[in-house]
Amino acid sequence: MGVTFRRLAAALAAVALVGALAACTGKDAVGGNGDGFRFVSGTALGKTYPVGERKPAGDFTIGLLDGKGTYSLSQDRGKVVVINYWASWCGPCVTESPQFDLVYRDYKAKGVDFVGVDTKDARSHGQYFVKDNDISYTSVFDEQGETAVKLGKIPALSLPFTVLIDKQGKVAGVYLKPMAPNDLEPLLDKLIAEA
């Protein structure tokens, strides 16, 4: 009985932590010593980190989901980048990823790129999901979630989560919950309009 109660208490504490992280934004949401981004807390939907408080995202290079090449975040410098972490077994991801593809098709000509990061998954399952849903943006495979650590020690506590990178290569927001197109599009419009 004591072990079960401790497990339940630990699970509830983890849920509370995720909720607290998702609800926070503002000055204390961005950490870092020097110039790099270090995750402290999530960004509320509809908000981004203030321009003057943004820190550079850590670069990463990772293999494409189809196994045919690599992707580096640095290759998209000068563009707004949406990095979405997902898995084929994740219910909200199954809804979110195809919706993100529709947004990508509308925004790619405006200087926005999307990168889907299949994590905590079997590569073959992710490949099937991308093909079956006609996902047209870049998809990479990161089973261990190493790219989230390289971006700025972002904890992969649950899926999906989304990171927005501004045109200067700085982290503009970290969203620890599913996003609908009407959550994402106003943020993209705002980041596109920035100098």
Helices and strands as residue ranges (DSSP letters): H 2-23, G 27-29, E 30-31, E 38-39, G 51-53, E 61-63, E 70-72, G 73-76, E 80-86, H 91-107, G 108-110, E 112-118, H 123-132, E 138-141, H 146-152, E 161-165, E 171-175, H 181-193
